Amino acid sequence: MAADPSTPTTGCRPGTEISLHLLGGFRLLHRDTPVVVPRGLQRVIALIGLRPGSTRSHLAGQLWPDAPEERALSSLRTALWRLRQDPCCPIVTAGDTVRLDQLVRVDVDALVGTAARVRDGDDPCAAAALAAGRHDLLPGWYDDWVLTDRERLRQLRLHMLEELAGQHLAAGRHGVALEAALEAMAAEPLRETPHRLVVRIHLAEGNAFEAVHAFYVYRDLLLRELRLEPSAAMTALVDDTLAPIREATRDERPGPRRAPPTRVAPRAR
């Protein structure tokens, strides 16, 4: 296929705010006004938003994986033509590549950017970091590319929250650290890392009871759901706290009771 010249297809006035929301469900907004997009075209816009600068062949193969290449490319050309009928179409084509117009703000990009700032220690707004990516990518969609990116973004957010909690714990900001750890725990209750962070935060604050309670809550959950015990690293966190309790329990434990002597009745004479 011959390469097309760079062709912006957005007809909105310069500066018009366009936002694409993929976390929690598909929404395309011009300023604050929702745009009704048919489901088939939603898939095209969503994939272009997640794969900026992809070639037509790549997009067609992802969107119509079971179709022959020529038919998939034809379907993509038709979809792009339909999108261009909207004067505020957010798609830009340049040669054989397709991307969103630079006007478009994508919530996934905001999550990725926030995670990068946390990783680099740039200390972004804690409230924004906690809220970023709180909802799954395109819930109810089961395309392979959606499932792959959904898990990628879920793991990205979990690591971001854990890094945020660890950074604030190291800085002595225990309240923010605990909030980030609990947010990660809510996202994946069986994941040990956030539970371990919660125990560490309580111990750093001197709250031994809270630390032990958090440990046993996680231990009971893991036993009930997976028949597993916490890792050695998790157990080691509370070993020093529990050692005096275990020692006292052993000291107070009564020794083995001896059976009373058997009385023998006197024999009759």
C-alpha positions as CSV (number, residue, x, y, z in Angstrom):
1,M,0.0,0.0,0.0
2,A,1.3,3.4,-0.9
3,A,2.3,5.7,1.9
4,D,-0.1,8.5,2.6
5,P,1.2,12.0,3.5
6,S,0.9,13.1,7.1
7,T,-2.8,13.7,7.4
8,P,-4.3,15.2,10.6
9,T,-8.0,14.4,10.7
10,T,-9.1,16.5,13.7
11,G,-11.4,19.3,12.6
12,C,-11.9,20.8,16.1
13,R,-10.8,24.4,16.7
14,P,-7.2,24.6,18.0
15,G,-7.0,24.2,21.7
16,T,-10.2,22.2,22.0
17,E,-9.8,19.7,24.9
18,I,-10.2,16.1,23.9
19,S,-9.8,13.3,26.4
20,L,-9.9,9.6,26.0
21,H,-10.7,7.5,29.1
22,L,-10.0,3.8,29.0
23,L,-9.7,3.0,32.7
24,G,-13.1,2.0,34.1
25,G,-14.6,2.0,30.6
26,F,-14.4,3.7,27.3
27,R,-15.3,7.4,27.2
28,L,-14.3,10.0,24.6
29,L,-14.9,13.6,25.7
30,H,-14.8,16.9,23.7
31,R,-14.3,19.3,26.6
32,D,-16.8,17.8,29.0
33,T,-19.3,16.5,26.4
34,P,-19.4,12.7,25.9
35,V,-19.1,11.6,22.3
36,V,-21.1,8.6,21.2
37,V,-18.8,6.1,19.5
38,P,-20.0,2.7,18.1
39,R,-18.4,-0.2,19.9
40,G,-16.5,-1.3,16.8
41,L,-14.9,2.1,16.4
42,Q,-14.3,2.3,20.2
43,R,-11.9,-0.7,19.7
44,V,-10.0,1.1,17.0
45,I,-9.6,4.3,19.0
46,A,-8.7,2.4,22.2
47,L,-6.0,0.3,20.5
48,I,-4.5,3.4,18.8
49,G,-4.4,5.1,22.2
50,L,-2.6,2.2,23.7
51,R,-0.2,1.6,20.8
52,P,0.8,5.1,19.7
53,G,2.5,5.2,16.3
54,S,1.5,1.7,15.3
55,T,1.5,0.6,11.7
56,R,-1.7,-0.2,9.9
57,S,-0.7,-3.8,9.6
58,H,-0.1,-4.1,13.4
59,L,-3.4,-2.5,14.2
60,A,-5.3,-4.6,11.7
61,G,-3.7,-7.8,13.0
62,Q,-4.6,-6.9,16.6
63,L,-8.2,-5.8,15.8
64,W,-9.1,-8.7,13.4
65,P,-6.7,-11.5,14.4
66,D,-8.7,-14.2,12.7
67,A,-9.1,-12.5,9.4
68,P,-6.7,-12.7,6.4
69,E,-4.3,-9.7,6.3
70,E,-5.9,-8.1,3.3
71,R,-9.4,-8.3,4.8
72,A,-8.2,-7.0,8.1
73,L,-6.5,-4.0,6.4
74,S,-9.7,-3.4,4.5
75,S,-11.7,-3.4,7.7
76,L,-9.2,-0.9,9.2
77,R,-9.5,1.4,6.2
78,T,-13.2,1.4,6.5
79,A,-13.1,2.1,10.3
80,L,-10.6,5.0,9.8
81,W,-12.9,6.4,7.0
82,R,-15.9,6.3,9.4
83,L,-13.9,8.0,12.1
84,R,-12.9,10.8,9.8
85,Q,-16.6,11.7,9.2
86,D,-16.6,13.2,12.7
87,P,-15.2,16.8,12.5
88,C,-13.4,16.2,15.9
89,C,-11.9,12.8,15.0
90,P,-8.9,12.3,17.2
91,I,-6.9,10.2,14.7
92,V,-3.8,11.3,12.8
93,T,-2.2,9.3,10.0
94,A,1.4,9.8,9.0
95,G,2.6,7.5,6.2
96,D,1.8,4.0,7.3
97,T,1.4,4.8,11.0
98,V,-1.7,5.9,12.9
99,R,-1.8,7.7,16.2
100,L,-4.0,10.0,18.3
101,D,-3.8,13.7,17.8
102,Q,-1.6,15.6,20.2
103,L,-4.7,17.3,21.5
104,V,-5.9,14.1,23.0
105,R,-5.2,13.4,26.7
106,V,-5.3,9.7,27.6
107,D,-5.8,8.6,31.2
108,V,-3.5,5.6,30.7
109,D,-0.7,8.0,29.8
110,A,-1.4,9.9,33.1
111,L,-1.0,6.6,35.1
112,V,2.2,5.7,33.2
113,G,3.6,9.2,33.8
114,T,2.8,9.1,37.5
115,A,4.4,5.7,38.0
116,A,7.5,6.9,36.2
117,R,7.7,9.9,38.6
118,V,7.3,7.7,41.6
119,R,10.0,5.3,40.3
120,D,12.4,8.2,39.8
121,G,11.7,9.6,43.2
122,D,10.1,12.8,42.0
123,D,7.5,12.7,44.8
124,P,4.3,13.5,42.8
125,C,1.1,14.5,44.6
126,A,0.3,11.6,46.9
127,A,-3.5,12.0,46.3
128,A,-3.1,11.9,42.6
129,A,-0.8,8.8,42.8
130,L,-3.2,7.0,45.0
131,A,-6.1,7.7,42.6
132,A,-4.2,6.9,39.4
133,G,-5.4,3.7,37.7
134,R,-7.8,2.8,40.4
135,H,-10.1,1.2,37.8
136,D,-9.3,-1.6,35.5
137,L,-8.6,-1.1,31.8
138,L,-11.7,-1.5,29.7
139,P,-13.6,-3.8,32.0
140,G,-15.8,-6.3,30.1
141,W,-13.5,-6.3,27.1
142,Y,-11.8,-9.6,26.4
143,D,-9.6,-9.0,23.3
144,D,-6.1,-10.4,23.8
145,W,-4.5,-7.0,23.5
146,V,-6.9,-5.7,26.2
147,L,-6.1,-8.5,28.6
148,T,-2.4,-8.1,28.1
149,D,-2.5,-4.3,28.7
150,R,-4.9,-4.7,31.6
151,E,-2.5,-6.9,33.5
152,R,0.5,-4.7,32.5
153,L,-1.2,-1.6,34.0
154,R,-2.4,-3.5,37.1
155,Q,1.1,-4.6,37.9
156,L,2.4,-1.1,37.1
157,R,0.0,0.4,39.6
158,L,0.7,-2.1,42.3
159,H,4.5,-1.5,42.0
160,M,3.9,2.2,42.0
161,L,1.9,2.1,45.2
162,E,4.4,-0.1,46.9
163,E,7.3,2.2,45.9
164,L,5.3,5.2,47.1
165,A,4.7,3.5,50.4
166,G,8.3,2.5,50.8
167,Q,9.5,6.0,50.0
168,H,7.2,7.7,52.5
169,L,8.1,5.1,55.1
170,A,11.8,5.8,54.7
171,A,11.0,9.5,55.0
172,G,9.0,9.0,58.2
173,R,5.7,10.0,56.7
174,H,3.9,7.0,58.1
175,G,0.3,8.2,57.4
176,V,0.8,8.6,53.6
177,A,2.9,5.4,53.5
178,L,0.1,3.4,55.2
179,E,-2.5,4.9,52.8
180,A,-0.5,3.8,49.8
181,A,0.1,0.3,51.2
182,L,-3.6,-0.2,52.0
183,E,-4.5,1.0,48.5
184,A,-2.2,-1.7,47.0
185,M,-3.7,-4.2,49.5
186,A,-7.2,-3.4,48.3
187,A,-6.2,-3.8,44.7
188,E,-4.7,-7.3,45.3
189,P,-5.6,-8.7,48.8
190,L,-3.5,-11.9,48.4
191,R,-0.3,-10.1,47.4
192,E,2.1,-10.3,50.3
193,T,4.2,-7.2,49.6
194,P,1.6,-4.6,50.6
195,H,0.8,-6.6,53.8
196,R,4.5,-6.7,54.6
197,L,4.6,-2.9,54.2
198,V,1.7,-2.4,56.5
199,V,3.5,-4.5,59.2
200,R,6.7,-2.5,58.7
201,I,4.8,0.8,59.0
202,H,3.1,-0.2,62.2
203,L,6.4,-1.3,63.7
204,A,8.1,2.0,62.6
205,E,5.3,3.8,64.5
206,G,5.8,1.6,67.6
207,N,2.4,0.0,67.2
208,A,3.3,-3.6,68.0
209,F,-0.3,-4.7,68.4
210,E,-1.3,-3.3,65.0
211,A,1.7,-5.0,63.4
212,V,0.9,-8.4,64.9
213,H,-2.8,-8.0,64.1
214,A,-2.0,-7.1,60.5
215,F,0.3,-10.2,60.3
216,Y,-2.4,-12.6,61.6
217,V,-5.1,-11.1,59.4
218,Y,-3.0,-11.8,56.3
219,R,-1.9,-15.3,57.6
220,D,-5.5,-16.3,58.1
221,L,-6.5,-15.0,54.7
222,L,-3.7,-16.9,53.0
223,L,-4.5,-20.1,54.8
224,R,-8.2,-19.8,54.0
225,E,-7.8,-18.9,50.4
226,L,-4.6,-20.8,49.3
227,R,-3.7,-23.1,52.1
228,L,-0.3,-21.3,52.3
229,E,1.7,-19.8,55.1
230,P,3.3,-16.3,54.8
231,S,6.9,-16.2,53.6
232,A,9.9,-16.3,55.8
233,A,10.5,-12.6,55.1
234,M,7.0,-11.7,56.3
235,T,7.3,-13.9,59.4
236,A,10.7,-12.4,60.3
237,L,9.1,-9.0,60.6
238,V,7.1,-10.0,63.7
239,D,9.5,-12.6,65.2
240,D,11.2,-10.1,67.6
241,T,7.8,-8.7,68.6
242,L,6.3,-12.2,69.2
243,A,9.4,-13.7,70.9
244,P,8.6,-12.5,74.4
245,I,5.0,-13.6,74.1
246,R,6.0,-17.0,72.9
247,E,8.5,-17.3,75.7
248,A,6.0,-16.3,78.4
249,T,3.5,-18.8,77.0
250,R,6.1,-21.6,77.3
251,D,7.0,-20.6,80.8
252,E,3.3,-20.5,81.9
253,R,2.5,-23.8,80.3
254,P,1.9,-26.4,83.1
255,G,4.0,-29.5,83.1
256,P,2.6,-33.0,82.4
257,R,0.1,-34.1,85.0
258,R,0.8,-37.3,86.8
259,A,-2.0,-39.8,87.3
260,P,-3.0,-40.2,90.9
261,P,-1.9,-43.4,92.6
262,T,-4.3,-46.3,92.3
263,R,-5.8,-47.3,95.7
264,V,-6.0,-51.1,96.2
265,A,-8.9,-52.3,98.4
266,P,-7.8,-54.5,101.4
267,R,-8.3,-58.2,100.8
268,A,-11.0,-59.9,102.9
269,R,-9.7,-62.1,105.7
